[in-house]
Amino acid sequence: MTATDPSPGGPARLLVVIGDITTQDVDAIVNAANNDLVRGGGVDNAIHEAAGPELQRELDRRYDGCPTGECRMTQGYHLRAKAVLHCVGPIWHGGGQGEEALLAACYHNALALARVHDLRRIAFPAISTGVYGSTFFMLTGFHGFHVTVGAI
């Protein structure tokens, strides 16, 4: 997904784009990161691969991990995007352990961090899918998608 805000205080636009997040022409891309902020699989691996080793070095130098639901920022290095917002989504445990609220917090915190740094065009992956166990169907079935879009 790519969210754009065409003017300060203006209405946001939401575009759904299917493609390689690492090649999007945006101000920031959101990474589906892990709590240790180390290179993982899936979109995390693709972002690290495209950005280059400087990305991991900055994460190691600046941060000691990241709690679930929160977000940390680095430079984009070799990406088109000037920044990467590393968000740690919840692991799916059936929906009774606050997964929906933590997922919404990821999107909210990424947007808040982007706002502080005047990053207007942001590409989001489907956070907490894949190895974290949530599928897009589960998220829409448990109102996660609506919570996510509401955060934008």
C-alpha positions as CSV (number, residue, x, y, z in Angstrom):
1,M,0.0,0.0,0.0
2,T,1.1,3.5,-0.6
3,A,-0.4,6.4,1.4
4,T,0.2,9.9,0.1
5,D,-0.7,13.3,1.6
6,P,-0.8,15.7,-1.3
7,S,-0.9,18.9,0.8
8,P,-0.2,19.8,4.5
9,G,-3.4,19.1,6.4
10,G,-5.1,17.9,3.2
11,P,-6.9,14.7,2.6
12,A,-4.7,11.5,2.4
13,R,-4.9,9.3,-0.6
14,L,-4.6,5.5,-0.3
15,L,-3.3,3.5,-3.3
16,V,-3.0,-0.2,-3.4
17,V,0.0,-1.2,-5.4
18,I,1.1,-4.8,-5.9
19,G,4.8,-4.9,-6.7
20,D,8.3,-4.7,-5.2
21,I,8.3,-2.4,-2.3
22,T,12.1,-1.8,-2.6
23,T,11.6,0.0,-6.0
24,Q,8.8,2.3,-5.0
25,D,9.4,6.0,-5.7
26,V,8.3,7.2,-2.2
27,D,9.8,9.2,0.7
28,A,9.8,6.1,3.0
29,I,9.1,2.5,3.0
30,V,7.9,0.5,6.0
31,N,9.7,-2.6,6.8
32,A,8.0,-5.6,8.5
33,A,10.8,-6.0,11.0
34,N,11.5,-8.3,13.9
35,N,12.0,-7.3,17.6
36,D,15.8,-7.7,17.3
37,L,15.9,-5.4,14.2
38,V,18.2,-7.9,12.4
39,R,17.8,-9.0,8.8
40,G,15.1,-11.6,8.6
41,G,13.1,-13.2,5.8
42,G,10.5,-12.0,3.4
43,V,10.1,-8.2,2.9
44,D,12.7,-7.6,5.7
45,N,15.3,-9.5,3.7
46,A,14.4,-7.8,0.4
47,I,14.7,-4.3,2.0
48,H,18.1,-5.2,3.6
49,E,19.3,-6.6,0.3
50,A,18.3,-3.6,-1.7
51,A,19.5,-1.0,0.9
52,G,22.9,-2.6,1.4
53,P,24.8,-3.5,4.6
54,E,24.8,0.1,5.8
55,L,21.2,-0.4,6.9
56,Q,22.0,-3.1,9.3
57,R,25.0,-1.2,10.6
58,E,22.8,1.8,11.4
59,L,20.2,-0.4,13.1
60,D,23.0,-2.0,15.3
61,R,24.6,1.4,16.1
62,R,21.4,3.3,17.0
63,Y,18.9,0.8,18.5
64,D,18.7,-2.1,20.9
65,G,15.7,-3.8,19.3
66,C,12.1,-2.6,19.0
67,P,9.0,-3.6,20.9
68,T,6.0,-5.0,19.1
69,G,3.8,-2.3,17.8
70,E,6.5,0.3,17.6
71,C,8.6,1.7,14.8
72,R,12.2,2.9,14.3
73,M,13.7,4.9,11.4
74,T,16.9,4.6,9.4
75,Q,18.2,6.1,6.2
76,G,17.3,4.3,2.9
77,Y,20.8,4.0,1.7
78,H,20.7,2.3,-1.8
79,L,16.8,2.4,-2.0
80,R,14.9,5.1,-3.9
81,A,13.2,6.0,-0.5
82,K,15.3,8.2,1.7
83,A,14.0,6.5,4.9
84,V,13.0,3.1,6.1
85,L,10.5,2.8,9.0
86,H,11.1,-0.5,10.7
87,C,7.8,-1.7,12.4
88,V,7.5,-4.8,14.5
89,G,4.1,-6.4,14.0
90,P,2.5,-9.0,16.3
91,I,2.8,-12.7,15.9
92,W,-0.7,-14.2,15.4
93,H,-1.9,-16.2,18.4
94,G,-5.5,-16.5,17.4
95,G,-6.6,-12.9,18.0
96,G,-6.9,-13.0,21.8
97,Q,-3.6,-11.4,22.7
98,G,-4.1,-7.9,21.4
99,E,-2.8,-8.6,17.9
100,E,-5.3,-6.2,16.3
101,A,-4.3,-3.3,18.5
102,L,-0.6,-4.0,18.1
103,L,-1.0,-4.1,14.3
104,A,-2.9,-0.8,14.3
105,A,-0.1,0.7,16.5
106,C,2.4,-0.3,13.8
107,Y,0.7,1.7,11.1
108,H,-0.2,4.6,13.5
109,N,3.4,4.8,14.8
110,A,4.9,4.6,11.3
111,L,2.6,7.5,10.2
112,A,3.4,9.5,13.2
113,L,7.2,9.1,12.7
114,A,6.7,10.0,9.0
115,R,4.8,13.1,9.9
116,V,7.6,14.3,12.3
117,H,10.2,13.9,9.6
118,D,8.0,15.3,6.8
119,L,7.8,12.0,4.9
120,R,4.7,12.3,2.8
121,R,4.7,9.3,0.4
122,I,5.0,6.0,2.3
123,A,4.9,2.5,1.0
124,F,3.6,-0.2,3.5
125,P,3.9,-3.9,3.2
126,A,1.3,-6.3,4.7
127,I,2.8,-6.2,8.2
128,S,2.5,-9.4,10.3
129,T,1.7,-11.7,7.4
130,G,4.0,-14.6,6.3
131,V,6.0,-16.2,9.1
132,Y,4.1,-14.1,11.7
133,G,1.1,-16.1,11.0
134,S,-1.6,-13.6,10.0
135,T,-3.0,-13.8,6.6
136,F,-4.7,-10.9,4.8
137,F,-7.9,-12.9,5.1
138,M,-7.5,-13.2,8.9
139,L,-6.7,-9.5,9.2
140,T,-9.8,-8.5,7.2
141,G,-11.9,-11.0,9.1
142,F,-10.9,-9.6,12.4
143,H,-11.2,-6.0,11.3
144,G,-7.4,-5.5,11.2
145,F,-7.6,-4.0,7.7
146,H,-10.2,-1.5,8.8
147,V,-8.2,-0.6,11.8
148,T,-5.1,-0.2,9.5
149,V,-6.9,2.0,7.0
150,G,-8.4,4.0,9.9
151,A,-4.9,4.8,11.1
152,I,-4.1,6.3,7.7
